[in-house]
């Protein structure tokens, strides 16, 4: 399965609680923090919810 790198590029301070919980579920804790995840439909759905806060790079 392909892997993607997800990096938070914008602050989560004014984001709704649902988006903050989504970032937590992805494992992103702070600005410029990156995680590597499998490219599954579940993960991509979570990324779509917070697409304006993160940058996605295919590995």
Biopython code that builds the backbone (N, CA, C, O; Angstrom):
import numpy as np
from Bio.PDB.StructureBuilder import StructureBuilder

atoms = [
    (1, "UNK", "N", (0.854, -1.182, 0.000)),
    (1, "UNK", "CA", (0.000, 0.000, 0.000)),
    (1, "UNK", "C", (0.896, 1.239, 0.000)),
    (1, "UNK", "O", (1.964, 1.245, 0.612)),
    (2, "UNK", "N", (0.454, 2.270, -0.682)),
    (2, "UNK", "CA", (1.206, 3.526, -0.770)),
    (2, "UNK", "C", (1.176, 4.249, 0.577)),
    (2, "UNK", "O", (0.265, 4.064, 1.384)),
    (3, "UNK", "N", (2.178, 5.060, 0.789)),
    (3, "UNK", "CA", (2.271, 5.846, 2.023)),
    (3, "UNK", "C", (2.178, 7.324, 1.689)),
    (3, "UNK", "O", (2.574, 7.757, 0.607)),
    (4, "UNK", "N", (1.645, 8.099, 2.642)),
    (4, "UNK", "CA", (1.575, 9.546, 2.507)),
    (4, "UNK", "C", (2.152, 10.185, 3.763)),
    (4, "UNK", "O", (2.080, 9.620, 4.855)),
    (5, "UNK", "N", (2.722, 11.365, 3.591)),
    (5, "UNK", "CA", (3.219, 12.150, 4.719)),
    (5, "UNK", "C", (2.270, 13.317, 4.910)),
    (5, "UNK", "O", (1.991, 14.059, 3.968)),
    (6, "UNK", "N", (1.774, 13.479, 6.128)),
    (6, "UNK", "CA", (0.827, 14.542, 6.455)),
    (6, "UNK", "C", (1.524, 15.500, 7.415)),
    (6, "UNK", "O", (2.000, 15.087, 8.473)),
    (7, "UNK", "N", (1.584, 16.785, 7.044)),
    (7, "UNK", "CA", (2.256, 17.806, 7.842)),
    (7, "UNK", "C", (1.288, 18.932, 8.138)),
    (7, "UNK", "O", (0.632, 19.438, 7.228)),
    (8, "UNK", "N", (1.188, 19.335, 9.399)),
    (8, "UNK", "CA", (0.330, 20.465, 9.757)),
    (8, "UNK", "C", (1.041, 21.753, 9.383)),
    (8, "UNK", "O", (2.179, 21.981, 9.794)),
    (9, "UNK", "N", (0.365, 22.608, 8.594)),
    (9, "UNK", "CA", (0.986, 23.851, 8.140)),
    (9, "UNK", "C", (0.279, 25.093, 8.671)),
    (9, "UNK", "O", (0.825, 26.193, 8.593)),
    (10, "UNK", "N", (-0.931, 24.932, 9.212)),
    (10, "UNK", "CA", (-1.662, 26.063, 9.780)),
    (10, "UNK", "C", (-2.074, 25.730, 11.204)),
    (10, "UNK", "O", (-2.185, 24.561, 11.573)),
    (11, "UNK", "N", (-2.296, 26.758, 11.989)),
    (11, "UNK", "CA", (-2.651, 26.590, 13.400)),
    (11, "UNK", "C", (-4.037, 25.991, 13.557)),
    (11, "UNK", "O", (-4.932, 26.211, 12.741)),
    (12, "UNK", "N", (-4.188, 25.231, 14.627)),
    (12, "UNK", "CA", (-5.469, 24.622, 14.946)),
    (12, "UNK", "C", (-6.247, 25.431, 15.980)),
    (12, "UNK", "O", (-7.306, 24.988, 16.426)),
    (13, "UNK", "N", (-5.755, 26.598, 16.369)),
    (13, "UNK", "CA", (-6.347, 27.359, 17.463)),
    (13, "UNK", "C", (-7.813, 27.702, 17.209)),
    (13, "UNK", "O", (-8.649, 27.464, 18.081)),
    (14, "UNK", "N", (-8.148, 28.248, 16.055)),
    (14, "UNK", "CA", (-9.529, 28.651, 15.792)),
    (14, "UNK", "C", (-10.339, 27.586, 15.057)),
    (14, "UNK", "O", (-11.452, 27.859, 14.609)),
    (15, "UNK", "N", (-9.798, 26.389, 14.931)),
    (15, "UNK", "CA", (-10.505, 25.308, 14.235)),
    (15, "UNK", "C", (-11.610, 24.755, 15.129)),
    (15, "UNK", "O", (-11.474, 24.754, 16.353)),
    (16, "UNK", "N", (-12.700, 24.284, 14.528)),
    (16, "UNK", "CA", (-13.759, 23.643, 15.321)),
    (16, "UNK", "C", (-13.237, 22.385, 16.020)),
    (16, "UNK", "O", (-12.222, 21.816, 15.618)),
    (17, "UNK", "N", (-13.934, 21.967, 17.058)),
    (17, "UNK", "CA", (-13.500, 20.837, 17.865)),
    (17, "UNK", "C", (-13.380, 19.562, 17.038)),
    (17, "UNK", "O", (-12.481, 18.755, 17.277)),
    (18, "UNK", "N", (-14.265, 19.371, 16.078)),
    (18, "UNK", "CA", (-14.222, 18.178, 15.235)),
    (18, "UNK", "C", (-12.904, 18.114, 14.463)),
    (18, "UNK", "O", (-12.328, 17.036, 14.316)),
    (19, "UNK", "N", (-12.424, 19.248, 13.972)),
    (19, "UNK", "CA", (-11.175, 19.272, 13.231)),
    (19, "UNK", "C", (-9.980, 19.037, 14.155)),
    (19, "UNK", "O", (-9.010, 18.391, 13.759)),
    (20, "UNK", "N", (-10.044, 19.551, 15.367)),
    (20, "UNK", "CA", (-8.972, 19.306, 16.334)),
    (20, "UNK", "C", (-8.897, 17.825, 16.688)),
    (20, "UNK", "O", (-7.806, 17.266, 16.801)),
    (21, "UNK", "N", (-10.048, 17.194, 16.862)),
    (21, "UNK", "CA", (-10.085, 15.771, 17.164)),
    (21, "UNK", "C", (-9.577, 14.944, 15.989)),
    (21, "UNK", "O", (-8.950, 13.903, 16.187)),
    (22, "UNK", "N", (-9.843, 15.399, 14.767)),
    (22, "UNK", "CA", (-9.357, 14.703, 13.583)),
    (22, "UNK", "C", (-7.834, 14.775, 13.520)),
    (22, "UNK", "O", (-7.183, 13.777, 13.210)),
    (23, "UNK", "N", (-7.260, 15.941, 13.810)),
    (23, "UNK", "CA", (-5.803, 16.065, 13.842)),
    (23, "UNK", "C", (-5.208, 15.151, 14.915)),
    (23, "UNK", "O", (-4.172, 14.524, 14.694)),
    (24, "UNK", "N", (-5.861, 15.078, 16.069)),
    (24, "UNK", "CA", (-5.397, 14.191, 17.129)),
    (24, "UNK", "C", (-5.451, 12.733, 16.674)),
    (24, "UNK", "O", (-4.530, 11.963, 16.948)),
    (25, "UNK", "N", (-6.519, 12.356, 15.983)),
    (25, "UNK", "CA", (-6.666, 10.979, 15.506)),
    (25, "UNK", "C", (-5.606, 10.635, 14.462)),
    (25, "UNK", "O", (-5.179, 9.484, 14.361)),
    (26, "UNK", "N", (-5.184, 11.628, 13.690)),
    (26, "UNK", "CA", (-4.119, 11.409, 12.715)),
    (26, "UNK", "C", (-2.752, 11.332, 13.394)),
    (26, "UNK", "O", (-1.793, 10.851, 12.791)),
    (27, "UNK", "N", (-2.652, 11.792, 14.624)),
    (27, "UNK", "CA", (-1.388, 11.748, 15.356)),
    (27, "UNK", "C", (-0.579, 13.022, 15.227)),
    (27, "UNK", "O", (0.605, 13.046, 15.564)),
    (28, "UNK", "N", (-1.213, 14.091, 14.738)),
    (28, "UNK", "CA", (-0.521, 15.368, 14.575)),
    (28, "UNK", "C", (-0.710, 16.189, 15.848)),
    (28, "UNK", "O", (-1.837, 16.459, 16.264)),
    (29, "UNK", "N", (0.413, 16.584, 16.463)),
    (29, "UNK", "CA", (0.338, 17.237, 17.759)),
    (29, "UNK", "C", (0.582, 18.739, 17.724)),
    (29, "UNK", "O", (0.019, 19.466, 18.542)),
    (30, "UNK", "N", (1.413, 19.226, 16.793)),
    (30, "UNK", "CA", (1.747, 20.646, 16.793)),
    (30, "UNK", "C", (2.118, 21.095, 15.390)),
    (30, "UNK", "O", (2.177, 20.282, 14.468)),
    (31, "UNK", "N", (2.368, 22.381, 15.231)),
    (31, "UNK", "CA", (2.731, 22.944, 13.931)),
    (31, "UNK", "C", (3.986, 22.271, 13.382)),
    (31, "UNK", "O", (4.914, 21.959, 14.128)),
    (32, "UNK", "N", (4.000, 22.054, 12.086)),
    (32, "UNK", "CA", (5.117, 21.452, 11.356)),
    (32, "UNK", "C", (5.435, 20.026, 11.795)),
    (32, "UNK", "O", (6.501, 19.506, 11.464)),
    (33, "UNK", "N", (4.543, 19.395, 12.525)),
    (33, "UNK", "CA", (4.719, 18.003, 12.903)),
    (33, "UNK", "C", (4.218, 17.135, 11.751)),
    (33, "UNK", "O", (3.156, 17.398, 11.186)),
    (34, "UNK", "N", (4.977, 16.110, 11.408)),
    (34, "UNK", "CA", (4.625, 15.231, 10.302)),
    (34, "UNK", "C", (4.414, 13.809, 10.789)),
    (34, "UNK", "O", (5.065, 13.355, 11.731)),
    (35, "UNK", "N", (3.497, 13.115, 10.135)),
    (35, "UNK", "CA", (3.279, 11.694, 10.374)),
    (35, "UNK", "C", (3.216, 11.002, 9.021)),
    (35, "UNK", "O", (2.843, 11.607, 8.016)),
    (36, "UNK", "N", (3.583, 9.735, 9.009)),
    (36, "UNK", "CA", (3.495, 8.938, 7.788)),
    (36, "UNK", "C", (2.415, 7.886, 8.014)),
    (36, "UNK", "O", (2.463, 7.124, 8.980)),
    (37, "UNK", "N", (1.448, 7.859, 7.115)),
    (37, "UNK", "CA", (0.310, 6.949, 7.216)),
    (37, "UNK", "C", (0.122, 6.207, 5.907)),
    (37, "UNK", "O", (0.626, 6.626, 4.865)),
    (38, "UNK", "N", (-0.609, 5.100, 5.967)),
    (38, "UNK", "CA", (-1.001, 4.371, 4.762)),
    (38, "UNK", "C", (-2.048, 5.185, 4.005)),
    (38, "UNK", "O", (-2.846, 5.899, 4.612)),
    (39, "UNK", "N", (-2.039, 5.074, 2.694)),
    (39, "UNK", "CA", (-2.996, 5.798, 1.846)),
    (39, "UNK", "C", (-4.271, 4.969, 1.722)),
    (39, "UNK", "O", (-4.509, 4.322, 0.702)),
    (40, "UNK", "N", (-5.089, 5.000, 2.779)),
    (40, "UNK", "CA", (-6.351, 4.256, 2.788)),
    (40, "UNK", "C", (-7.514, 5.227, 2.670)),
    (40, "UNK", "O", (-7.344, 6.418, 2.933)),
    (41, "UNK", "N", (-8.685, 4.751, 2.284)),
    (41, "UNK", "CA", (-9.847, 5.644, 2.208)),
    (41, "UNK", "C", (-10.190, 6.299, 3.547)),
    (41, "UNK", "O", (-10.644, 7.444, 3.577)),
    (42, "UNK", "N", (-9.979, 5.587, 4.646)),
    (42, "UNK", "CA", (-10.257, 6.154, 5.975)),
    (42, "UNK", "C", (-9.364, 7.350, 6.259)),
    (42, "UNK", "O", (-9.840, 8.400, 6.691)),
    (43, "UNK", "N", (-8.071, 7.191, 6.016)),
    (43, "UNK", "CA", (-7.108, 8.270, 6.268)),
    (43, "UNK", "C", (-7.379, 9.439, 5.323)),
    (43, "UNK", "O", (-7.330, 10.595, 5.742)),
    (44, "UNK", "N", (-7.660, 9.152, 4.067)),
    (44, "UNK", "CA", (-7.916, 10.229, 3.104)),
    (44, "UNK", "C", (-9.192, 10.996, 3.456)),
    (44, "UNK", "O", (-9.269, 12.199, 3.207)),
    (45, "UNK", "N", (-10.178, 10.333, 4.024)),
    (45, "UNK", "CA", (-11.381, 11.019, 4.487)),
    (45, "UNK", "C", (-11.075, 11.962, 5.632)),
    (45, "UNK", "O", (-11.629, 13.059, 5.708)),
    (46, "UNK", "N", (-10.188, 11.534, 6.529)),
    (46, "UNK", "CA", (-9.784, 12.401, 7.639)),
    (46, "UNK", "C", (-8.979, 13.589, 7.130)),
    (46, "UNK", "O", (-9.140, 14.708, 7.617)),
    (47, "UNK", "N", (-8.109, 13.344, 6.147)),
    (47, "UNK", "CA", (-7.318, 14.430, 5.566)),
    (47, "UNK", "C", (-8.223, 15.423, 4.862)),
    (47, "UNK", "O", (-7.993, 16.630, 4.931)),
    (48, "UNK", "N", (-9.249, 14.929, 4.185)),
    (48, "UNK", "CA", (-10.181, 15.816, 3.478)),
    (48, "UNK", "C", (-10.882, 16.760, 4.450)),
    (48, "UNK", "O", (-11.175, 17.905, 4.105)),
    (49, "UNK", "N", (-11.150, 16.286, 5.656)),
    (49, "UNK", "CA", (-11.831, 17.105, 6.659)),
    (49, "UNK", "C", (-10.966, 18.270, 7.130)),
    (49, "UNK", "O", (-11.486, 19.326, 7.491)),
    (50, "UNK", "N", (-9.641, 18.080, 7.126)),
    (50, "UNK", "CA", (-8.720, 19.121, 7.610)),
    (50, "UNK", "C", (-7.747, 19.553, 6.516)),
    (50, "UNK", "O", (-6.625, 19.959, 6.817)),
    (51, "UNK", "N", (-8.159, 19.472, 5.261)),
    (51, "UNK", "CA", (-7.267, 19.747, 4.131)),
    (51, "UNK", "C", (-6.676, 21.156, 4.162)),
    (51, "UNK", "O", (-5.583, 21.372, 3.637)),
    (52, "UNK", "N", (-7.374, 22.112, 4.764)),
    (52, "UNK", "CA", (-6.886, 23.483, 4.810)),
    (52, "UNK", "C", (-5.842, 23.696, 5.909)),
    (52, "UNK", "O", (-5.218, 24.756, 5.965)),
    (53, "UNK", "N", (-5.647, 22.712, 6.774)),
    (53, "UNK", "CA", (-4.683, 22.816, 7.866)),
    (53, "UNK", "C", (-3.421, 21.990, 7.617)),
    (53, "UNK", "O", (-2.419, 22.168, 8.309)),
    (54, "UNK", "N", (-3.465, 21.098, 6.642)),
    (54, "UNK", "CA", (-2.352, 20.170, 6.444)),
    (54, "UNK", "C", (-1.859, 20.184, 5.009)),
    (54, "UNK", "O", (-2.533, 20.661, 4.096)),
    (55, "UNK", "N", (-0.649, 19.641, 4.841)),
    (55, "UNK", "CA", (-0.080, 19.436, 3.505)),
    (55, "UNK", "C", (0.177, 17.936, 3.380)),
    (55, "UNK", "O", (0.725, 17.316, 4.291)),
    (56, "UNK", "N", (-0.220, 17.358, 2.247)),
    (56, "UNK", "CA", (-0.074, 15.916, 2.022)),
    (56, "UNK", "C", (0.954, 15.687, 0.923)),
    (56, "UNK", "O", (0.882, 16.297, -0.144)),
    (57, "UNK", "N", (1.909, 14.805, 1.191)),
    (57, "UNK", "CA", (2.934, 14.444, 0.219)),
    (57, "UNK", "C", (2.922, 12.934, 0.045)),
    (57, "UNK", "O", (2.976, 12.191, 1.026)),
    (58, "UNK", "N", (2.853, 12.481, -1.194)),
    (58, "UNK", "CA", (2.914, 11.037, -1.457)),
    (58, "UNK", "C", (4.366, 10.591, -1.432)),
    (58, "UNK", "O", (5.245, 11.243, -1.995)),
    (59, "UNK", "N", (4.599, 9.462, -0.767)),
    (59, "UNK", "CA", (5.962, 8.926, -0.668)),
    (59, "UNK", "C", (6.152, 7.772, -1.624)),
    (59, "UNK", "O", (7.236, 7.192, -1.684)),
]
sb = StructureBuilder()
sb.init_structure("model")
sb.init_model(0)
sb.init_chain("A")
sb.init_seg("    ")
for serial, (resi, resn, name, xyz) in enumerate(atoms, 1):
    if name == "N":
        sb.init_residue(resn, " ", resi, " ")
    sb.init_atom(name, np.array(xyz, "f"), 0.0, 1.0, " ", f" {name:<3s}", serial, name[0])
structure = sb.get_structure()
